[in-house]
Amino acid sequence: MNALTLIAPIFGLVLIGWAAAVSGLLSDRVSDGLSEYVFAIAVPALIVGTLSRPGLSGEIAWSYWISYFGGAAIAWACGSLIATRRAGVDRRGAILHGFAASQSNTIFIGVPTILQAYGEEGAFPLFMLLAVHLPLMMGAATFLIEADADKPLIERLRGLGLVLLRNAIFLALMLGLAMRLSGVSLGGTPKAIVDALGSTASTCALIALGAGLKRYRVLHDLPGALTISALKLGVHPLAVYLLAFHVFSMPRAYAGVATLFAAMPVGINSYLLAARYRTEVGVVAAAILASTLLAILTTLGWLFVLGRA
């Protein structure tokens, strides 16, 4: 019941957003604007406010990174290998299948769920993982997809750098880390403004996600979508759980955050990459919808496994 109480408001807000979009209360234009607000203002404010807050402390060992990204590599490899055996999936498509199977929905569902489950003890490992997750996963996917392109390496590196420098969440992570390392914290009116914006992040993100689900069609490629969803919700968190709890040694909160981070559904970045390279858009979009719906049950299961129920 504790786990159900924890995730019911989260997925309840997703359902409200979906119902509002289907009924016409939220137009596609409003949904897009809300998503842009979440990415450009609300979540960056939450990140800066959290990382610069006095008292937030912790140390990240290499075992933490190896546990999470080792599990991601396993899910990615499985997704790509399975995709290569499917008719009509080319090399780029197989990479995107693997990327979707290992790319977590961190902003819309991951941050609200993990902060609800672990509170203050989970904030530091969560945002440290978030800081590395975005550039590493997106960078790896972009490099693998464009490995056979004619662009020289330096040009591809420059392009990746420009993408990151235009990403408000990445910039907020860098600013928050710089403030934390230098001992600078917010106070007075700036703190009040940042806190007010950050407090809207979770609710707006979940409503925006629900509204966006209306656009996806799960029946476009149901077998492929379910395969990616099974890898994302099962193989990825299971691999991280085994590495974090049974292979390496780290605080239980850190291991739990890594596992729950991996247990999140397919992230929107996989759809953005598929759309950018014009391949496997339908199956990736369907996987986002299918994994988000299935995550209602699988998240409950992982909360029980992690002892947060």
C-alpha positions in Angstrom: 0.0 0.0 0.0 2.9 2.4 0.7 4.3 1.8 -2.8 0.8 2.2 -4.3 0.4 5.5 -2.4 3.8 6.7 -3.7 3.2 6.0 -7.4 -0.6 6.6 -7.6 -0.3 10.4 -7.7 2.6 10.2 -10.2 0.7 8.0 -12.8 -2.6 9.7 -11.8 -1.2 13.0 -13.1 -0.1 11.3 -16.3 -3.6 9.9 -16.7 -5.1 13.4 -16.1 -2.8 14.9 -18.8 -3.8 12.2 -21.3 -7.5 12.6 -20.5 -7.2 16.4 -20.9 -5.5 16.0 -24.3 -8.0 13.4 -25.6 -11.0 15.4 -24.4 -9.6 18.6 -26.0 -9.1 20.5 -22.8 -5.4 20.7 -23.7 -4.6 21.3 -27.3 -1.4 20.0 -28.9 0.0 23.6 -28.9 -0.6 23.9 -25.1 0.9 20.5 -24.6 4.0 21.4 -26.6 4.4 24.7 -24.7 4.1 22.9 -21.3 6.8 20.4 -22.3 9.1 23.3 -23.4 8.5 25.0 -20.1 9.4 21.8 -18.2 12.6 21.3 -20.2 13.7 24.9 -20.4 12.7 26.4 -17.0 11.1 24.2 -14.4 13.5 21.2 -14.3 16.6 23.4 -14.7 15.4 25.5 -11.7 14.8 22.3 -9.7 18.3 21.1 -10.5 20.1 24.3 -9.7 18.0 24.8 -6.5 18.8 21.2 -5.3 22.5 21.1 -6.2 23.2 24.5 -4.7 21.3 23.8 -1.5 23.5 23.8 1.7 23.7 20.4 3.3 23.4 18.3 0.1 26.5 16.1 0.2 27.8 12.8 -0.9 30.5 10.9 -2.7 30.1 8.9 -5.9 32.4 5.9 -6.3 33.2 4.3 -9.7 31.1 1.3 -8.7 28.0 3.5 -8.9 28.7 4.5 -12.5 29.8 1.0 -13.5 26.6 -0.5 -12.0 24.2 1.8 -13.9 26.0 2.1 -17.2 27.0 -1.6 -17.2 23.3 -2.4 -16.9 22.5 0.1 -19.7 25.1 -1.5 -21.9 23.6 -4.9 -21.4 20.1 -3.7 -22.3 21.4 -1.7 -25.3 23.4 -4.7 -26.6 20.3 -7.0 -26.2 18.0 -4.5 -28.0 20.4 -4.0 -30.9 21.1 -7.7 -31.3 17.4 -8.6 -31.3 16.6 -5.8 -33.8 19.3 -7.1 -36.3 17.3 -10.3 -36.5 14.1 -8.5 -37.5 13.3 -7.9 -41.2 13.5 -4.4 -42.4 15.7 -3.0 -39.5 18.9 -1.5 -40.8 22.1 -0.7 -38.8 20.8 2.7 -37.6 17.5 1.2 -36.7 19.2 -1.5 -34.6 21.2 1.1 -32.7 18.0 3.0 -32.0 16.3 -0.1 -30.7 19.2 -0.6 -28.3 19.2 3.0 -27.3 15.5 3.0 -26.5 15.9 -0.2 -24.4 18.5 1.6 -22.2 17.4 5.3 -22.3 15.3 6.1 -19.2 12.6 8.7 -18.9 14.5 10.7 -16.4 12.8 14.1 -16.5 9.1 13.3 -16.7 8.9 10.2 -14.5 12.4 9.4 -13.0 13.0 12.6 -11.0 9.5 12.7 -9.4 9.5 8.9 -8.6 13.0 8.7 -7.2 12.6 11.9 -5.0 9.3 10.5 -3.7 10.9 7.1 -2.9 14.2 8.2 -1.5 13.8 11.9 -0.5 16.9 13.8 0.6 19.2 10.7 0.7 18.5 10.0 -2.9 18.8 13.6 -4.3 22.6 13.7 -4.6 23.1 10.3 -6.4 20.0 11.1 -8.6 21.3 14.4 -9.9 24.9 13.1 -10.3 23.6 10.3 -12.4 21.4 12.7 -14.3 24.4 14.9 -15.1 26.3 12.0 -16.6 23.4 10.2 -18.2 22.3 12.8 -20.7 25.7 13.6 -22.4 27.0 10.0 -22.2 23.9 8.2 -23.6 23.1 10.8 -26.3 26.8 11.1 -27.2 27.2 7.3 -27.6 24.0 7.0 -29.7 25.0 9.9 -32.0 28.5 8.5 -32.5 27.3 5.0 -33.2 24.7 6.2 -35.7 27.0 8.5 -37.5 30.0 6.2 -37.4 29.7 5.5 -41.1 29.1 9.1 -42.0 31.4 11.2 -44.1 31.8 13.8 -41.4 35.3 14.0 -39.8 35.6 13.2 -36.1 36.2 16.8 -35.0 33.1 17.9 -36.8 31.0 15.3 -35.1 32.5 16.3 -31.7 31.7 20.0 -32.4 28.1 19.1 -33.3 27.7 17.1 -30.1 29.1 19.9 -28.1 26.7 22.4 -29.7 23.8 20.2 -28.9 24.7 19.9 -25.3 25.4 23.7 -24.9 21.9 24.3 -26.2 20.3 21.9 -23.7 18.9 23.8 -20.7 19.0 20.8 -18.5 22.7 20.1 -19.2 23.6 23.7 -18.6 21.6 23.7 -15.3 23.5 20.6 -14.2 26.8 22.3 -15.0 25.8 25.5 -13.2 24.5 23.6 -10.1 27.7 21.5 -9.9 29.8 24.7 -10.2 27.8 26.4 -7.4 28.1 23.3 -5.2 31.9 23.0 -5.7 32.5 26.7 -5.1 30.2 26.8 -2.1 27.8 29.3 -3.6 24.2 29.0 -2.5 21.1 31.0 -3.4 19.3 33.2 -0.9 16.6 35.8 -0.6 14.6 36.6 -3.8 16.6 34.5 -6.2 16.1 31.4 -4.0 12.4 32.1 -3.7 12.1 32.4 -7.5 14.1 29.3 -8.2 12.2 27.3 -5.6 8.9 28.4 -6.9 9.8 27.4 -10.5 11.3 24.1 -9.3 8.2 23.2 -7.3 6.2 23.1 -10.5 8.5 20.7 -12.3 7.1 17.4 -11.3 3.4 18.2 -11.8 3.9 20.0 -15.1 6.2 17.2 -16.4 3.7 14.5 -15.6 0.8 16.4 -17.1 2.9 17.1 -20.3 3.9 13.5 -20.6 0.3 12.3 -20.3 -0.9 14.8 -22.9 1.9 13.8 -25.3 0.9 10.1 -25.1 -2.1 10.8 -27.2 0.1 11.2 -30.2 1.7 7.7 -30.0 0.2 4.6 -31.6 1.1 1.4 -29.8 -0.4 -0.9 -32.5 2.0 0.4 -35.2 4.6 -2.2 -34.2 3.4 -4.0 -31.1 5.9 -6.9 -31.1 8.9 -4.5 -31.4 7.4 -2.1 -28.9 6.8 -4.9 -26.3 10.3 -6.2 -26.9 11.9 -2.8 -26.2 9.6 -2.3 -23.2 10.6 -5.7 -21.7 14.3 -4.9 -22.0 13.8 -1.4 -20.6 11.6 -2.3 -17.6 13.0 -5.8 -16.9 16.6 -6.4 -18.2 18.0 -2.9 -17.6 16.9 -2.6 -13.9 17.6 -6.2 -13.2 21.2 -5.9 -14.5 21.7 -2.7 -12.5 20.2 -4.3 -9.4 22.5 -7.3 -9.6 25.6 -5.1 -10.1 24.8 -2.5 -7.5 23.6 -4.8 -4.7 25.5 -8.1 -5.3 28.7 -7.3 -7.3 29.8 -3.9 -6.0 29.6 -2.2 -2.6 27.9 1.2 -2.2 25.3 2.8 0.1 21.9 1.2 -0.3 20.3 4.5 -1.2 22.7 4.9 -4.1 22.1 1.3 -5.3 18.4 1.8 -5.0 18.5 5.1 -6.9 20.5 3.5 -9.7 18.1 0.6 -9.9 14.9 2.7 -9.9 16.5 5.1 -12.4 17.0 2.1 -14.7 13.4 0.9 -14.1 11.9 4.0 -15.7 10.1 3.7 -19.0 11.6 4.5 -22.4 12.7 8.2 -22.6 11.6 10.8 -25.0 15.2 11.3 -26.3 14.9 8.0 -28.1 12.0 9.3 -30.1 13.8 12.6 -30.8 16.8 10.7 -32.2 14.5 8.4 -34.3 12.7 11.4 -35.7 16.0 13.2 -36.4 17.4 10.2 -38.4 14.0 9.2 -39.9 14.2 5.6 -38.9 12.2 3.3 -36.6 10.0 6.3 -35.5 6.9 4.2 -35.2 8.3 1.4 -33.1 10.1 3.8 -30.7 7.0 5.9 -30.3 5.0 2.8 -29.5 7.6 1.6 -27.1 7.4 4.9 -25.2 3.6 4.5 -24.8 3.7 0.8 -24.0 6.6 1.1 -21.5 4.9 4.0 -19.7 1.7 2.1 -19.3 3.4 -1.1 -18.2 5.6 1.0 -15.8 2.6 1.5 -13.5 2.9 -2.2 -12.5 6.7 -2.7 -12.9 7.5 0.3 -10.8 5.4 -1.1 -8.0 7.3 -4.4 -8.2 10.7 -2.7 -8.1 9.6 -0.5 -5.1 8.8 -3.8 -3.2 12.1 -5.3 -4.2 14.0 -2.2 -3.1 12.2 -2.2 0.2 10.5 1.2 -0.4 7.0 -0.2 -0.2 
